[in-house]
Amino acid sequence: MAQSIGKSLLDKVWDAHSVRELPSGQTQLFIGLHLVHEVTSPQGFQMLRAAGLPVLFPDRTFATVDHIVPTASRARPLADALAEEMFQALEQNTAENKIEMFHIGSGRQGIVHVIGPELGLTQPGSTIACGDSHTSTHGAFGAIAFGIGTTQVRDVLATQCLAMQRPRVRRIEVRGQLGAGVYAKDVTLHVIRTLGVKGGIGYAYEYAGSVIEGFSMEERMTLCNMAIEGGARVGYVNPDATTYEYLRGRPYAPQGAAFDRAIEWWGSMASDPGASYDDVVALEGTTIAPTVTWGIHPGHAIGVDECIPRLSELSDEDRGTAERAFAYMDLKPGAPIAGTPIDVAFVGSCTNSRISDLRVAASIVAGRQVKSGVRALVVPGSEAVQKQAEAEGLPEVFRAAGFDWREPGCSMCLAMNPDKLRGRELCASSSNRNFPGRQGSPTGRTLLMSPAMVAAAAIRGHVIDVRELL
């Protein structure tokens, strides 16, 4: 008898949530959890209202405010009239449709991709959608999670389903171990650098290998957060004991005997040992250095001990973008990235604003001073992270070093709030995108790196190998 080929988590979750196959070849996919925020949901609710349709399963949608929330003072009404209007729209839409909203001051407000996991809403084996591209973060739990557009937000509200094309699956194995000063952010930047910003188009990325298996849940979230930056709509890690212990006792996770039953089901959704993949890529953890971007997309990345590439060193396909990057960033091909002066240091965003990120950054700046002339800020990802950090005395460490400690929110990642770059400022950022104008100034420049590297750059006033400060 021929041995049956095992299935990947992607295929198991997809099949479990498939309603039917559509004539287009797509799947009508049931969405187990829908997360909404103030920026992409108003249009969806308005389209629903215009069609005279109710929210089909309001208990499967949860809301928070994050993108437009000021981090210096969150007093209402917000100073920005448009931001206040978006805030009020979310309050009205959730109240009218009996959707739970995590308000400022509730202890549960924060960046949508931070609070979903910490509240236990994000669970293995589920399908998760949100009108935000970095929804791939939730794949860290063994969920199939992806960002959607405003019309798809409407579709999920109205039907709890989406028409989706099943992606292929690429298994990315990171083997061995990481060196000191190398973190999950360096791994995800290295993956994107290696496979390219378009390399994941049409794929889901399954992250595996000894490095990934040894990651904490917060490190796995950082890794999956940037799957979208490599072109993959979905990135996930198979659930294991680390996953289950993280979820145990969280408010929306199963409790008691139900939790034990859930573990059994969650484990059954993990990829089978003999699963078939469309592609397998192996990377060695020991070869990954602290990594920094030099250009205008996350694939423009090099080790901190490397030099900015020359055009002659790049493929024909990459040269056009590189030429634009050199002109925009005002960095010299062939020059070392270390020593590049910075104006701003930002620790935060859905990529790196969790308690472990803040602890690492604080350990670097403790007993040191931010370089004169550098504007430095730390923004916790949620009210829960803020509370934990305060209990550990982290704000005092940051303030003593010269950092500005802020209230929770997306802050300077997308800069849809007062936290913005000014003019041609160059920012060492723990966020996820370095596109032109991304951080609020049409001419502002961004270097992506780990929170530890951001902290080190803030202290020295230029890009530095954090290993020199460990």
C-alpha positions in Angstrom: 0.0 0.0 0.0 1.3 3.4 -0.9 2.1 5.7 2.0 -0.1 8.8 2.2 1.7 12.1 2.1 1.3 14.3 5.2 -0.4 17.7 5.1 1.0 21.1 6.1 -0.7 23.3 8.7 -1.7 25.6 5.9 -3.6 22.9 4.1 -5.2 21.6 7.3 -6.5 25.0 8.4 -7.6 25.9 4.9 -9.6 22.7 4.5 -11.1 23.0 8.0 -12.4 26.5 7.1 -13.4 25.9 3.5 -17.1 26.4 2.8 -17.0 25.5 -0.9 -14.9 25.8 -4.0 -15.9 28.7 -6.2 -16.2 28.6 -10.1 -13.2 31.0 -10.1 -11.0 28.3 -8.5 -10.9 30.3 -5.3 -12.1 29.0 -1.9 -15.0 30.5 0.0 -13.0 30.6 3.3 -14.7 31.0 6.7 -12.9 33.6 8.9 -12.7 32.6 12.5 -11.5 35.9 14.0 -11.9 39.4 12.5 -9.9 42.3 14.0 -10.8 45.9 13.1 -9.2 49.3 13.9 -10.2 52.9 13.2 -8.5 53.4 9.8 -9.8 50.7 7.4 -13.1 49.8 9.1 -15.3 52.9 8.6 -15.6 52.3 4.9 -16.6 48.7 5.4 -19.3 49.5 8.0 -20.6 52.3 5.7 -20.9 49.9 2.7 -22.7 47.4 5.0 -25.1 50.2 6.1 -25.7 51.3 2.5 -26.6 47.7 1.6 -29.0 47.4 4.6 -27.0 44.4 5.9 -26.3 43.5 9.5 -23.0 42.2 10.9 -23.5 38.4 10.6 -21.3 37.3 13.6 -20.5 40.3 15.8 -19.0 38.0 18.4 -16.2 37.1 16.0 -15.1 40.7 15.5 -13.1 42.7 18.0 -12.0 46.4 17.7 -9.3 48.7 19.0 -7.8 52.1 18.2 -4.1 52.2 17.4 -3.0 54.0 14.2 -4.2 57.5 14.8 -3.9 57.6 18.6 -1.5 60.3 19.9 1.2 58.9 22.2 2.0 62.1 24.1 -1.6 62.9 25.3 -4.6 60.8 24.5 -7.2 63.2 25.9 -10.5 63.4 24.0 -11.4 65.0 21.7 -8.1 64.4 19.9 -6.4 67.5 18.6 -6.5 66.2 15.0 -10.1 66.6 13.9 -9.9 63.7 11.3 -8.4 61.4 13.8 -11.2 62.2 16.3 -13.8 61.6 13.5 -12.3 58.2 12.8 -12.2 57.4 16.5 -15.9 58.3 16.9 -16.8 56.3 13.8 -15.3 53.2 15.3 -17.1 53.8 18.6 -20.4 54.3 16.8 -20.0 51.3 14.5 -19.0 48.9 17.2 -21.8 50.1 19.5 -24.5 49.8 16.8 -23.4 46.3 15.9 -22.7 45.0 19.4 -19.0 44.5 18.6 -16.5 44.5 21.5 -14.2 47.4 21.5 -11.1 47.8 23.6 -11.2 51.4 24.6 -8.4 53.6 25.8 -8.0 53.2 29.6 -9.6 49.7 29.6 -6.2 48.0 30.1 -6.7 46.2 26.8 -6.2 48.9 24.2 -3.1 48.7 22.0 -1.8 47.9 18.5 -4.2 45.3 17.0 -1.4 42.8 16.4 -0.2 43.1 20.0 -3.5 42.9 21.8 -4.9 39.9 19.8 -2.2 37.5 21.1 -1.9 38.9 24.6 -5.7 38.6 25.1 -5.7 35.1 23.9 -8.0 35.9 20.9 -5.2 34.6 18.5 -5.2 30.8 18.6 -3.7 28.0 16.6 -5.7 26.4 13.8 -7.8 29.5 13.2 -8.2 31.9 10.2 -7.7 35.5 11.1 -8.3 38.6 9.0 -7.8 42.3 9.6 -7.7 45.4 7.5 -3.9 45.7 8.1 -1.1 44.2 6.1 0.8 43.0 9.1 -1.9 40.6 10.2 0.6 37.9 9.3 1.9 38.5 12.8 -0.7 36.1 14.2 0.7 33.2 12.2 3.2 32.9 15.0 0.5 30.8 16.8 -0.1 28.4 14.0 -3.0 30.5 12.5 -3.5 31.4 8.9 -3.7 35.2 9.2 -3.6 37.8 6.5 -4.4 41.5 5.8 -7.4 42.5 3.8 -8.7 45.6 2.0 -11.7 47.7 3.0 -14.2 45.9 0.6 -13.0 42.6 2.2 -13.6 44.1 5.6 -17.2 44.6 4.4 -17.4 41.1 3.1 -16.2 39.6 6.4 -18.6 41.7 8.4 -21.5 40.7 6.2 -20.7 37.0 5.6 -17.8 36.0 7.8 -16.3 34.6 4.6 -13.8 35.7 1.9 -13.1 34.4 -1.6 -9.4 33.4 -1.4 -6.8 31.6 -3.6 -5.0 28.9 -1.7 -1.3 29.8 -1.6 1.6 27.4 -2.1 3.7 26.7 0.9 7.4 27.4 1.3 9.1 25.9 4.3 12.0 28.2 5.6 14.3 26.3 8.0 16.6 28.4 10.1 19.1 25.9 11.5 21.8 26.0 14.2 21.8 28.9 16.6 22.0 32.7 16.6 25.0 34.6 17.9 25.0 37.1 20.6 23.3 40.4 19.6 21.3 38.7 16.9 17.5 38.7 17.3 14.3 37.7 15.6 14.2 41.1 13.7 17.6 40.2 12.2 16.4 36.8 11.1 13.3 38.2 9.4 15.3 40.9 7.6 17.8 38.2 6.6 15.1 36.1 5.1 13.7 39.0 3.1 17.2 40.0 2.0 17.9 36.4 0.8 14.6 35.6 -0.9 13.6 39.1 -2.0 10.6 41.4 -1.4 8.8 39.6 -4.2 10.1 36.1 -3.4 7.0 35.1 -1.4 4.4 36.1 -3.9 1.9 33.3 -4.1 3.3 31.5 -1.1 2.7 31.0 2.6 5.9 30.9 4.6 6.2 28.1 7.1 9.1 29.0 9.5 10.8 26.1 11.1 14.2 24.8 12.2 16.0 24.8 15.6 16.3 28.7 15.7 12.6 29.1 15.3 11.7 26.3 17.6 13.8 28.0 20.3 12.1 31.4 19.8 9.7 32.8 22.4 6.2 33.6 21.2 7.1 37.3 21.0 10.1 36.5 18.8 7.9 34.4 16.6 5.5 37.3 16.2 8.3 39.6 15.1 9.3 37.0 12.5 5.8 36.4 11.1 5.0 40.1 11.2 7.3 40.8 8.3 6.4 37.8 6.1 4.3 40.3 4.1 7.4 42.4 3.4 8.9 39.4 1.6 5.8 39.1 -0.6 4.2 36.3 1.4 0.6 37.1 2.5 0.9 34.5 5.2 3.7 33.4 7.5 3.3 30.9 10.3 5.1 28.7 12.9 3.7 25.4 13.9 2.1 25.4 17.4 4.0 23.7 20.2 4.4 23.7 24.0 5.8 27.3 23.8 2.5 28.3 22.1 0.3 26.6 24.6 2.1 28.0 27.7 1.8 31.5 26.3 -2.0 31.1 25.8 -2.7 29.4 29.1 -4.9 31.6 31.3 -5.3 34.5 28.8 -8.8 36.1 28.9 -10.2 34.8 25.6 -8.3 31.5 25.6 -10.2 28.3 26.6 -10.1 27.7 30.4 -9.7 24.6 32.5 -10.5 21.2 30.9 -11.5 23.1 27.7 -7.9 24.3 27.4 -6.5 20.7 27.6 -9.0 19.7 24.8 -7.9 22.7 22.8 -4.3 21.7 23.0 -5.1 18.3 21.6 -6.9 19.9 18.6 -4.2 22.6 18.2 -1.5 20.0 18.0 -3.4 18.0 15.4 -3.3 21.1 13.1 0.5 21.2 13.0 2.2 20.1 9.9 2.7 16.4 9.6 6.3 15.1 9.7 5.9 13.9 6.1 4.2 17.0 4.9 4.8 18.0 1.3 6.0 21.5 0.4 6.2 23.4 -2.8 9.6 24.7 -1.8 12.1 24.3 1.0 14.8 26.9 1.9 17.5 26.3 4.5 19.4 29.1 6.3 22.2 28.8 8.9 21.6 30.9 12.0 25.3 31.3 12.7 25.7 33.3 9.4 23.1 35.9 10.4 24.5 39.2 11.8 22.8 42.2 13.3 21.0 43.5 10.2 20.2 47.0 8.9 18.4 48.3 5.9 20.1 50.8 3.7 17.5 51.5 1.0 13.8 52.0 0.4 12.3 48.5 1.0 13.1 45.8 3.6 15.0 43.7 1.1 17.6 46.5 1.0 19.3 44.9 4.0 22.9 44.1 5.0 24.8 42.9 8.0 25.9 45.8 10.2 29.5 44.8 9.4 29.0 45.0 5.7 29.2 47.8 3.2 26.3 49.3 1.2 26.3 47.4 -2.2 27.6 49.0 -5.4 25.4 48.8 -8.5 27.9 46.4 -10.1 27.2 43.9 -7.2 23.5 43.8 -7.8 21.4 42.0 -10.4 19.9 43.9 -13.4 16.5 43.5 -11.8 17.6 45.2 -8.5 19.7 48.1 -10.0 16.8 50.4 -10.8 15.4 50.3 -7.3 18.9 50.6 -5.9 19.6 53.8 -7.9 16.4 55.3 -6.6 17.4 54.2 -3.1 20.9 55.8 -3.3 19.3 59.1 -4.5 16.6 59.1 -1.8 18.7 57.9 1.1 21.8 60.0 0.3 24.0 57.1 1.2 27.2 56.2 -0.7 27.5 52.8 -2.5 30.5 50.9 -1.1 30.5 52.8 2.2 30.1 50.9 5.5 26.6 51.1 7.0 28.1 51.3 10.4 28.9 54.9 11.3 25.8 56.3 9.4 24.6 59.3 11.5 21.0 59.2 12.8 18.7 62.0 13.9 15.9 59.9 15.5 15.6 56.5 17.3 12.3 54.8 17.5 11.5 51.7 19.5 7.9 50.5 18.9 5.4 49.3 16.2 3.6 46.0 15.8 6.9 44.4 15.0 8.9 45.3 18.1 6.9 46.9 20.9 6.3 43.9 23.2 7.8 43.6 26.7 10.8 41.5 25.6 11.7 44.2 23.0 11.5 46.9 25.6 13.6 44.8 28.1 16.4 44.3 25.5 16.4 48.0 24.5 16.5 49.0 28.2 19.4 46.7 28.9 21.4 48.5 26.2 20.7 52.0 27.3 20.9 51.4 31.1 23.7 53.6 32.6 24.3 55.3 29.2 23.1 58.6 27.6 21.4 59.3 24.3 23.8 61.2 22.0 23.2 64.9 22.0 21.0 65.9 19.1 19.2 62.6 18.7 15.5 62.5 19.3 14.7 59.1 20.9 11.3 57.6 21.9 9.9 54.3 23.1 6.3 53.4 22.5 4.8 50.3 24.2 2.5 48.2 22.0 -0.4 48.0 24.4 -1.7 49.2 27.8 -0.7 45.7 29.1 2.8 46.1 27.9 3.0 49.6 29.4 1.8 48.3 32.7 4.3 45.5 32.8 7.1 47.8 31.8 6.2 50.2 34.5 6.1 47.4 37.1 9.7 46.5 36.0 10.9 50.1 36.2 11.7 50.3 32.5 10.3 53.8 31.9 12.8 55.2 34.5 15.7 53.5 32.7 14.7 55.0 29.4 14.0 58.4 30.8 17.4 58.5 32.6 19.1 57.7 29.3 17.3 60.5 27.5 14.5 58.6 25.8 10.9 59.9 25.7 8.5 57.3 27.2 5.1 57.4 25.5 1.6 56.0 25.7 0.6 52.9 23.6 -0.1 53.2 19.9 1.4 52.7 16.4 3.3 56.0 16.7 6.1 56.6 14.2 5.6 53.4 12.2 3.0 54.8 9.8 2.9 58.2 11.4 -0.9 58.7 11.1 -0.5 60.6 14.4 1.7 63.4 15.7 4.8 61.2 15.9 6.5 62.0 12.6 9.9 62.6 11.1 10.8 66.2 10.2 12.3 67.0 6.8 15.3 64.9 5.9 15.7 63.3 9.3 17.1 59.8 9.3 15.5 57.4 11.8 16.9 54.2 13.3 13.6 52.3 13.6 12.4 49.0 15.0 9.3 49.1 12.7 8.7 47.2 9.5 8.7 49.5 6.5 11.3 51.9 5.2 9.4 53.2 2.2 9.9 56.8 1.2 7.7 59.0 3.3 6.6 56.1 5.5 7.4 57.8 8.8 5.5 61.0 8.2 7.9 63.2 6.2 7.9 63.0 2.4 11.7 63.2 2.5 12.3 61.4 5.8 14.6 58.3 5.8 14.3 55.1 7.7 16.9 52.4 8.6 15.2 49.2 10.0 16.9 47.3 12.7 16.2 45.4 16.0 15.3 47.3 19.2 18.8 46.5 20.5 20.4 48.1 17.5 18.1 51.1 17.7 19.1 51.6 21.3 22.8 51.3 20.5 22.4 53.8 17.6 20.6 56.2 20.0 23.5 56.1 22.4 26.3 56.5 19.8 24.4 58.8 17.5 25.1 56.6 14.5 24.6 53.0 13.3 26.7 50.7 15.5 27.1 47.0 15.9 25.2 46.4 19.1 27.7 43.6 19.9 30.2 46.3 20.8 27.9 47.3 23.8 27.1 43.8 25.1 
